Amino acid sequence: MKNKQKIKIDKIPSVFKNISFPKEVYISPKILAGEGTILLVEAGNHEGKLNTLDFTNGRLGKLWQWDKIPAVLGYRKATTEFAGFVPSSITVGDELYLLCESGVIGEISGVFESWGRPMKVKVLGSILDKNGKCMNLKNFSLPPIKKIRTSIPLIVFLGTRMDSGKTTIACKIAHEFKAMGKKIAALKLTGVAFSQDLMRLTDSGVSLAFDFTDMGLPSTCNGSSSEIVNSALNLVAYTHREKPDFILVEFGDAVLGEYHVADILKNKIFKSQISVVILAANDLAGVKGTKDILAQWGIEIDIVTGPIANSKIGIDLIHKHFNIVGESNQHNIPKTISLIRSRLFQ
């Protein structure tokens, strides 16, 4: 390809966990503006900006001005951090924004002010593969599996918003059941690329962990429900091949949102494998709303955790208003462990 340049990479963010980049890459001024396109960008001014970088090894470090990194075009529709989209056209020299610490970039469409100010990056060009073709994250996905031939229980974690406590209780469950000799897998089916949740689950005893990035998706809010549902089903099928005793399935974002959580939950194949549903909620209204929405799809909440369940009065009110078990995720979780044992192993 004409006009290609060779440039050294300074750092590699976690969205590229499945890609082995050389120390120096060839770039091209030809840019295909679409989800998954991999660009080389140069970090802008970091002063006063949110410049945390999530590395492929799970370390949280910093992105400094003039660092050159690979980044992927993608969407984000977070209500409490940054939101952004893939612009219709991109040329060398354009300025985009770091939408997430993992290396997802795009144009900004919304900023949650208390989260900080997004960091600009300057587009240097498309990164070329060894055959001289523009790289795309979607070319680095797990192979498709057409049928699930086994039935492995799914423990599903839902939230009423981001950062409501889903991963915290999932880690406690993994730790407890690993001590019982169980083999546990974990999936994160929706959200934006970020390695920390899967790292935490692995640290807690999960032997196998995947997310939508393993299906070549930088996030799950691209507007294509069929693509997101197929990604979820393939990840479940792929995990089945390792024959775990059960699979922890975390959904980023809430049931209502732009990340296609509802589309996956309503899918008959997925829904038929659900054994336990755990809701992490911030308030009683969130529990009520999620309970009513799930009921329309024939799904019931088994346990409520998160901030609303971090006090005795909260637990009492959960039982009073909804007749659902509530349990804090801040200490031991005997009710949750007992319920899972009775559903899965008796």
VOPAGU-2260 file (C-alpha; in pm, 1 decimal, decimal comma):
REM VOPAGU-2260
SITE   aa  ch    i         X         Y         Z
SITE  MET   A    0       0,0       0,0       0,0
SITE  LYS   A    1     133,6     343,0     -94,2
SITE  ASN   A    2     226,6     611,9     159,5
SITE  LYS   A    3     262,9     368,4     446,6
SITE  GLN   A    4     483,6     463,5     743,4
SITE  LYS   A    5     652,5     259,9    1014,4
SITE  ILE   A    6     602,3     387,8    1371,2
SITE  LYS   A    7     693,0     250,3    1714,2
SITE  ILE   A    8     414,1     164,8    1959,0
SITE  ASP   A    9     461,5     295,9    2313,6
SITE  LYS   A   10     181,1     115,1    2498,6
SITE  ILE   A   11     -92,2    -139,6    2421,1
SITE  PRO   A   12    -438,7    -109,0    2583,0
SITE  SER   A   13    -645,2    -407,2    2696,5
SITE  VAL   A   14    -899,2    -411,2    2413,0
SITE  PHE   A   15    -620,3    -576,8    2212,1
SITE  LYS   A   16    -571,5    -870,1    2448,6
SITE  ASN   A   17    -611,2   -1111,0    2155,9
SITE  ILE   A   18    -372,3    -930,9    1920,1
SITE  SER   A   19       5,9    -956,9    1918,9
SITE  PHE   A   20     143,2    -630,3    1784,2
SITE  PRO   A   21     506,0    -592,4    1679,7
SITE  LYS   A   22     708,4    -315,6    1844,4
SITE  GLU   A   23     675,9    -113,0    1526,3
SITE  VAL   A   24     372,4    -107,8    1298,6
SITE  TYR   A   25     302,8      11,1     948,5
SITE  ILE   A   26      22,8     263,1     913,5
SITE  SER   A   27    -173,2     393,3     616,7
SITE  PRO   A   28    -358,4     723,3     560,8
SITE  LYS   A   29    -651,9     520,1     426,6
SITE  ILE   A   30    -907,0     495,6     710,5
SITE  LEU   A   31   -1232,4     298,3     706,3
SITE  ALA   A   32   -1455,7     473,5     959,0
SITE  GLY   A   33   -1640,2     183,2    1117,7
SITE  GLU   A   34   -1668,1      -9,1    1441,0
SITE  GLY   A   35   -1362,1    -222,6    1503,4
SITE  THR   A   36   -1119,2     -31,0    1279,8
SITE  ILE   A   37    -777,3     -23,4    1447,8
SITE  LEU   A   38    -590,4     306,3    1432,1
SITE  LEU   A   39    -259,5     434,7    1559,8
SITE  VAL   A   40    -316,7     749,6    1761,8
SITE  GLU   A   41    -105,4     997,3    1953,1
SITE  ALA   A   42    -221,1    1107,0    2298,2
SITE  GLY   A   43    -301,1    1473,7    2343,9
SITE  ASN   A   44    -252,1    1694,9    2647,0
SITE  HIS   A   45    -303,8    1488,2    2962,9
SITE  GLU   A   46    -322,6    1778,8    3208,1
SITE  GLY   A   47    -660,9    1779,0    3379,5
SITE  LYS   A   48    -777,7    1488,1    3166,4
SITE  LEU   A   49    -876,8    1131,3    3256,0
SITE  ASN   A   50    -565,2     957,2    3125,7
SITE  THR   A   51    -585,9     614,4    3291,5
SITE  LEU   A   52    -490,4     328,1    3058,1
SITE  ASP   A   53    -595,0     -34,0    3107,2
SITE  PHE   A   54    -304,8    -247,2    2980,3
SITE  THR   A   55    -333,9    -595,1    2827,9
SITE  ASN   A   56    -181,9    -751,5    3140,6
SITE  GLY   A   57    -449,1    -596,4    3360,6
SITE  ARG   A   58    -231,2    -321,2    3501,6
SITE  LEU   A   59    -389,4      22,8    3529,2
SITE  GLY   A   60    -131,7     280,4    3423,9
SITE  LYS   A   61    -127,8     618,3    3255,0
SITE  LEU   A   62    -148,3     749,1    2900,5
SITE  TRP   A   63      83,0    1049,0    2868,0
SITE  GLN   A   64      93,7    1322,0    2607,2
SITE  TRP   A   65     267,6    1208,4    2284,9
SITE  ASP   A   66     232,9     837,3    2368,2
SITE  LYS   A   67     154,5     644,2    2050,7
SITE  ILE   A   68     -89,5     357,2    2097,4
SITE  PRO   A   69    -319,3     136,1    1891,9
SITE  ALA   A   70    -684,7     221,7    1950,5
SITE  VAL   A   71   -1014,0      88,6    1819,0
SITE  LEU   A   72   -1313,9     279,1    1689,0
SITE  GLY   A   73   -1622,5     198,9    1890,5
SITE  TYR   A   74   -1936,9     314,8    2065,1
SITE  ARG   A   75   -2004,5     391,4    2428,7
SITE  LYS   A   76   -2335,8     496,5    2585,8
SITE  ALA   A   77   -2254,6     511,8    2955,1
SITE  THR   A   78   -2478,7     733,4    3167,3
SITE  THR   A   79   -2221,5     792,0    3441,5
SITE  GLU   A   80   -1892,2     818,8    3250,7
SITE  PHE   A   81   -1840,5     900,0    2880,0
SITE  ALA   A   82   -2057,0     840,2    2575,5
SITE  GLY   A   83   -1934,7     843,7    2219,0
SITE  PHE   A   84   -1979,1     716,3    1865,8
SITE  VAL   A   85   -1791,0     630,1    1546,9
SITE  PRO   A   86   -1788,7     933,3    1315,0
SITE  SER   A   87   -1892,8     884,8     952,4
SITE  SER   A   88   -1550,1     980,8     817,6
SITE  ILE   A   89   -1198,7    1013,6     961,5
SITE  THR   A   90    -879,2    1151,9     814,5
SITE  VAL   A   91    -522,2    1163,8     941,2
SITE  GLY   A   92    -480,7    1448,9    1187,6
SITE  ASP   A   93    -838,1    1436,9    1316,6
SITE  GLU   A   94    -886,9    1453,9    1692,8
SITE  LEU   A   95   -1102,3    1192,8    1864,8
SITE  TYR   A   96   -1145,1    1103,1    2231,4
SITE  LEU   A   97   -1047,1     816,0    2457,1
SITE  LEU   A   98   -1393,3     681,5    2544,9
SITE  CYS   A   99   -1264,4     414,9    2781,6
SITE  GLU   A  100    -939,1     317,7    2952,4
SITE  SER   A  101    -923,3       3,7    2740,5
SITE  GLY   A  102    -838,6     187,6    2418,0
SITE  VAL   A  103   -1181,5     247,5    2264,6
SITE  ILE   A  104   -1196,5     581,7    2084,6
SITE  GLY   A  105   -1460,6     788,4    1906,5
SITE  GLU   A  106   -1635,6    1121,5    1893,3
SITE  ILE   A  107   -1779,4    1242,8    2224,4
SITE  SER   A  108   -2158,1    1264,3    2261,8
SITE  GLY   A  109   -2189,2    1291,8    2641,3
SITE  VAL   A  110   -1977,4    1352,7    2951,2
SITE  PHE   A  111   -2073,4    1280,2    3313,2
SITE  GLU   A  112   -1900,1    1581,5    3466,2
SITE  SER   A  113   -1794,3    1431,0    3797,6
SITE  TRP   A  114   -1614,0    1151,2    3611,0
SITE  GLY   A  115   -1356,4    1388,0    3466,2
SITE  ARG   A  116   -1264,2    1531,1    3127,2
SITE  PRO   A  117   -1202,0    1298,2    2831,4
SITE  MET   A  118    -857,3    1287,1    2674,2
SITE  LYS   A  119    -806,5    1377,7    2309,8
SITE  VAL   A  120    -605,3    1161,9    2072,6
SITE  LYS   A  121    -478,6    1253,7    1725,3
SITE  VAL   A  122    -528,6    1005,5    1443,1
SITE  LEU   A  123    -201,6     901,9    1274,7
SITE  GLY   A  124    -342,5     635,8    1042,5
SITE  SER   A  125    -480,5     283,3    1008,7
SITE  ILE   A  126    -260,0       1,6    1136,8
SITE  LEU   A  127    -178,2    -253,4     867,7
SITE  ASP   A  128    -144,7    -627,0     917,5
SITE  LYS   A  129     139,6    -836,1     775,1
SITE  ASN   A  130     -45,9    -856,4     444,3
SITE  GLY   A  131     -77,5    -480,8     416,8
SITE  LYS   A  132    -449,9    -472,0     497,6
SITE  CYS   A  133    -616,4    -235,8     746,0
SITE  MET   A  134    -670,9    -418,0    1075,9
SITE  ASN   A  135   -1012,1    -461,5    1238,7
SITE  LEU   A  136   -1087,5    -603,6    1582,9
SITE  LYS   A  137   -1365,7    -818,0    1438,2
SITE  ASN   A  138   -1104,6   -1027,3    1258,9
SITE  PHE   A  139    -976,2   -1149,0    1596,8
SITE  SER   A  140   -1284,5   -1323,2    1735,1
SITE  LEU   A  141   -1345,7   -1673,4    1861,1
SITE  PRO   A  142   -1475,1   -1912,5    1594,0
SITE  PRO   A  143   -1852,9   -1956,8    1576,6
SITE  ILE   A  144   -2015,5   -2260,5    1736,7
SITE  LYS   A  145   -2353,7   -2343,0    1588,2
SITE  LYS   A  146   -2507,3   -2562,5    1858,5
SITE  ILE   A  147   -2491,4   -2606,9    2233,0
SITE  ARG   A  148   -2501,4   -2979,9    2301,0
SITE  THR   A  149   -2481,5   -2963,4    2679,7
SITE  SER   A  150   -2672,1   -2782,6    2952,6
SITE  ILE   A  151   -2464,2   -2591,1    3206,2
SITE  PRO   A  152   -2634,8   -2365,7    3464,9
SITE  LEU   A  153   -2601,2   -1991,0    3424,6
SITE  ILE   A  154   -2590,7   -1761,8    3727,6
SITE  VAL   A  155   -2689,6   -1421,6    3590,8
SITE  PHE   A  156   -2587,7   -1088,9    3744,9
SITE  LEU   A  157   -2792,6    -782,4    3657,9
SITE  GLY   A  158   -2771,6    -426,7    3784,8
SITE  THR   A  159   -2993,1    -121,4    3809,1
SITE  ARG   A  160   -2696,5      91,7    3696,5
SITE  MET   A  161   -2321,2      76,8    3648,0
SITE  ASP   A  162   -2106,5       6,0    3954,1
SITE  SER   A  163   -2390,5    -141,8    4158,9
SITE  GLY   A  164   -2197,2    -441,6    4296,0
SITE  LYS   A  165   -2238,2    -721,0    4039,6
SITE  THR   A  166   -1872,6    -814,8    4014,4
SITE  THR   A  167   -1824,8    -796,5    4391,4
SITE  ILE   A  168   -2078,7   -1067,4    4468,0
SITE  ALA   A  169   -1977,0   -1273,9    4163,8
SITE  CYS   A  170   -1620,2   -1285,6    4300,0
SITE  LYS   A  171   -1742,8   -1400,0    4639,6
SITE  ILE   A  172   -1943,8   -1679,1    4477,6
SITE  ALA   A  173   -1643,4   -1789,6    4272,6
SITE  HIS   A  174   -1421,6   -1794,7    4581,3
SITE  GLU   A  175   -1666,9   -2000,8    4787,1
SITE  PHE   A  176   -1735,6   -2262,1    4521,9
SITE  LYS   A  177   -1373,9   -2299,5    4417,9
SITE  ALA   A  178   -1306,4   -2396,3    4778,8
SITE  MET   A  179   -1572,2   -2666,4    4734,9
SITE  GLY   A  180   -1381,7   -2806,0    4437,8
SITE  LYS   A  181   -1607,8   -2668,0    4166,4
SITE  LYS   A  182   -1488,8   -2557,6    3824,4
SITE  ILE   A  183   -1624,9   -2213,0    3745,4
SITE  ALA   A  184   -1632,5   -2011,8    3423,4
SITE  ALA   A  185   -1730,2   -1647,7    3381,6
SITE  LEU   A  186   -1863,4   -1433,9    3099,6
SITE  LYS   A  187   -1926,3   -1062,9    3064,6
SITE  LEU   A  188   -2173,8   -1032,7    2780,5
SITE  THR   A  189   -2242,9    -658,9    2763,1
SITE  GLY   A  190   -2068,2    -330,0    2831,3
SITE  VAL   A  191   -1757,8    -159,3    2697,1
SITE  ALA   A  192   -1415,9    -325,6    2682,2
SITE  PHE   A  193   -1238,8    -320,7    3020,9
SITE  SER   A  194   -1019,6    -595,7    3163,9
SITE  GLN   A  195   -1063,6    -531,6    3534,8
SITE  ASP   A  196   -1388,0    -723,4    3595,3
SITE  LEU   A  197   -1258,5   -1042,4    3434,7
SITE  MET   A  198    -926,1   -1002,6    3615,7
SITE  ARG   A  199   -1106,2    -978,1    3948,8
SITE  LEU   A  200   -1310,8   -1289,0    3872,5
SITE  THR   A  201   -1000,4   -1483,0    3772,2
SITE  ASP   A  202    -829,4   -1376,3    4095,4
SITE  SER   A  203   -1130,7   -1508,2    4288,0
SITE  GLY   A  204   -1120,0   -1859,2    4147,7
SITE  VAL   A  205   -1268,4   -1854,0    3798,3
SITE  SER   A  206   -1070,9   -2085,7    3570,6
SITE  LEU   A  207   -1199,6   -1951,8    3238,9
SITE  ALA   A  208   -1323,8   -1601,3    3156,6
SITE  PHE   A  209   -1437,0   -1437,4    2831,8
SITE  ASP   A  210   -1617,2   -1122,6    2727,0
SITE  PHE   A  211   -1756,4    -969,6    2408,6
SITE  THR   A  212   -1408,0    -844,9    2317,8
SITE  ASP   A  213   -1327,0   -1210,7    2247,9
SITE  MET   A  214   -1594,3   -1186,9    1978,6
SITE  GLY   A  215   -1423,5    -884,4    1822,1
SITE  LEU   A  216   -1652,9    -622,1    1975,2
SITE  PRO   A  217   -1517,3    -309,9    2148,4
SITE  SER   A  218   -1858,7    -265,6    2314,0
SITE  THR   A  219   -2214,8    -394,1    2284,5
SITE  CYS   A  220   -2399,6     -69,2    2209,6
SITE  ASN   A  221   -2352,9     -54,7    1832,2
SITE  GLY   A  222   -2726,4     -82,3    1761,0
SITE  SER   A  223   -2711,0    -432,7    1610,7
SITE  SER   A  224   -2913,6    -654,1    1844,0
SITE  SER   A  225   -2859,5    -965,2    1630,6
SITE  GLU   A  226   -2480,9    -923,8    1639,6
SITE  ILE   A  227   -2480,8    -880,5    2017,7
SITE  VAL   A  228   -2713,7   -1175,6    2081,0
SITE  ASN   A  229   -2509,9   -1400,7    1851,4
SITE  SER   A  230   -2194,0   -1290,8    2031,6
SITE  ALA   A  231   -2349,3   -1383,2    2366,7
SITE  LEU   A  232   -2472,0   -1723,4    2250,6
SITE  ASN   A  233   -2135,8   -1806,8    2096,3
SITE  LEU   A  234   -1952,6   -1715,7    2417,0
SITE  VAL   A  235   -2185,4   -1940,5    2617,9
SITE  ALA   A  236   -2133,7   -2223,5    2369,1
SITE  TYR   A  237   -1758,6   -2176,0    2366,2
SITE  THR   A  238   -1747,8   -2185,4    2747,3
SITE  HIS   A  239   -1947,4   -2510,0    2746,5
SITE  ARG   A  240   -1655,3   -2681,1    2575,3
SITE  GLU   A  241   -1454,0   -2649,0    2897,7
SITE  LYS   A  242   -1731,3   -2825,9    3096,9
SITE  PRO   A  243   -1749,3   -2600,5    3404,3
SITE  ASP   A  244   -1992,9   -2680,7    3685,9
SITE  PHE   A  245   -2161,6   -2345,8    3625,9
SITE  ILE   A  246   -2105,9   -2015,1    3448,0
SITE  LEU   A  247   -2116,2   -1672,2    3610,1
SITE  VAL   A  248   -2271,5   -1433,1    3357,2
SITE  GLU   A  249   -2235,5   -1062,1    3423,1
SITE  PHE   A  250   -2419,8    -796,7    3226,2
SITE  GLY   A  251   -2264,4    -452,3    3211,2
SITE  ASP   A  252   -2511,3    -162,4    3230,7
SITE  ALA   A  253   -2875,2    -210,6    3336,8
SITE  VAL   A  254   -3171,0    -396,5    3188,7
SITE  LEU   A  255   -3290,4     -67,8    3039,6
SITE  GLY   A  256   -3014,0      89,6    2833,8
SITE  GLU   A  257   -2837,9      81,3    2500,0
SITE  TYR   A  258   -2615,3    -224,8    2548,4
SITE  HIS   A  259   -2869,3    -489,2    2434,9
SITE  VAL   A  260   -2903,4    -654,0    2776,2
SITE  ALA   A  261   -3275,3    -702,0    2719,2
SITE  ASP   A  262   -3225,2    -862,3    2377,8
SITE  ILE   A  263   -2999,1   -1130,5    2525,2
SITE  LEU   A  264   -3225,5   -1199,5    2823,1
SITE  LYS   A  265   -3529,5   -1238,5    2598,8
SITE  ASN   A  266   -3353,9   -1487,5    2371,7
SITE  LYS   A  267   -3511,4   -1830,6    2422,6
SITE  ILE   A  268   -3186,6   -2026,7    2396,3
SITE  PHE   A  269   -3012,9   -1808,4    2651,9
SITE  LYS   A  270   -3309,5   -1782,7    2887,3
SITE  SER   A  271   -3355,9   -2160,2    2898,0
SITE  GLN   A  272   -3014,6   -2200,9    3065,2
SITE  ILE   A  273   -3064,0   -1949,4    3348,3
SITE  SER   A  274   -3065,8   -2112,0    3692,7
SITE  VAL   A  275   -3019,3   -1815,4    3929,8
SITE  VAL   A  276   -3073,0   -1440,3    3884,8
SITE  ILE   A  277   -2896,8   -1194,4    4116,7
SITE  LEU   A  278   -2981,7    -825,2    4101,2
SITE  ALA   A  279   -2744,1    -558,0    4229,3
SITE  ALA   A  280   -2955,4    -252,2    4306,1
SITE  ASN   A  281   -2906,4      94,6    4446,3
SITE  ASP   A  282   -3263,1     156,9    4564,2
SITE  LEU   A  283   -3607,4       3,3    4604,8
SITE  ALA   A  284   -3745,7     172,3    4293,8
SITE  GLY   A  285   -3472,0       6,7    4089,2
SITE  VAL   A  286   -3566,9    -332,0    4232,0
SITE  LYS   A  287   -3933,4    -269,2    4153,9
SITE  GLY   A  288   -3867,5    -157,3    3797,6
SITE  THR   A  289   -3629,6    -441,8    3715,8
SITE  LYS   A  290   -3861,2    -699,4    3875,7
SITE  ASP   A  291   -4155,6    -581,2    3665,5
SITE  ILE   A  292   -3954,0    -572,2    3341,8
SITE  LEU   A  293   -3810,8    -921,9    3394,3
SITE  ALA   A  294   -4154,8   -1060,0    3478,3
SITE  GLN   A  295   -4268,9    -967,7    3126,8
SITE  TRP   A  296   -4006,0   -1208,2    2994,3
SITE  GLY   A  297   -4077,1   -1486,5    3243,8
SITE  ILE   A  298   -3763,0   -1421,2    3453,0
SITE  GLU   A  299   -3763,6   -1392,2    3832,5
SITE  ILE   A  300   -3508,5   -1231,8    4066,3
SITE  ASP   A  301   -3372,0   -1473,6    4326,8
SITE  ILE   A  302   -3140,6   -1247,6    4529,7
SITE  VAL   A  303   -3106,9    -870,3    4564,8
SITE  THR   A  304   -2767,8    -731,1    4665,2
SITE  GLY   A  305   -2578,4    -405,3    4622,7
SITE  PRO   A  306   -2617,5     -74,9    4812,3
SITE  ILE   A  307   -2988,3    -126,2    4890,7
SITE  ALA   A  308   -2902,6    -452,7    5070,4
SITE  ASN   A  309   -2606,2    -319,7    5267,0
SITE  SER   A  310   -2819,2    -255,0    5576,2
SITE  LYS   A  311   -3070,3    -457,4    5773,4
SITE  ILE   A  312   -3348,6    -208,9    5701,1
SITE  GLY   A  313   -3279,3    -239,3    5329,0
SITE  ILE   A  314   -3292,9    -618,7    5345,7
SITE  ASP   A  315   -3617,3    -602,1    5545,8
SITE  LEU   A  316   -3775,5    -365,4    5293,2
SITE  ILE   A  317   -3671,9    -584,8    5000,5
SITE  HIS   A  318   -3851,9    -877,2    5164,6
SITE  LYS   A  319   -4152,1    -665,5    5267,7
SITE  HIS   A  320   -4218,8    -508,8    4928,9
SITE  PHE   A  321   -4107,1    -784,8    4692,2
SITE  ASN   A  322   -4081,4   -1108,6    4893,7
SITE  ILE   A  323   -3726,4   -1149,3    4763,3
SITE  VAL   A  324   -3418,8   -1245,1    4963,6
SITE  GLY   A  325   -3176,4    -957,3    5017,2
SITE  GLU   A  326   -2811,0    -997,4    5114,4
SITE  SER   A  327   -2520,8    -754,6    5146,0
SITE  ASN   A  328   -2218,5    -819,5    4925,6
SITE  GLN   A  329   -1983,9    -657,3    5177,5
SITE  HIS   A  330   -1933,7    -962,6    5400,8
SITE  ASN   A  331   -2002,6   -1336,7    5387,6
SITE  ILE   A  332   -2296,2   -1432,6    5166,2
SITE  PRO   A  333   -2445,2   -1749,0    5328,0
SITE  LYS   A  334   -2796,7   -1697,4    5182,8
SITE  THR   A  335   -2663,4   -1666,1    4829,6
SITE  ILE   A  336   -2434,1   -1968,0    4862,7
SITE  SER   A  337   -2715,1   -2178,1    5012,1
SITE  LEU   A  338   -2953,9   -2087,1    4730,6
SITE  ILE   A  339   -2700,5   -2173,3    4460,2
SITE  ARG   A  340   -2614,0   -2505,3    4625,5
SITE  SER   A  341   -2982,3   -2599,9    4647,1
SITE  ARG   A  342   -3050,5   -2506,1    4284,5
SITE  LEU   A  343   -2740,6   -2653,7    4123,8
SITE  PHE   A  344   -2604,6   -2933,9    4340,1
SITE  GLN   A  345   -2893,5   -3109,6    4517,1
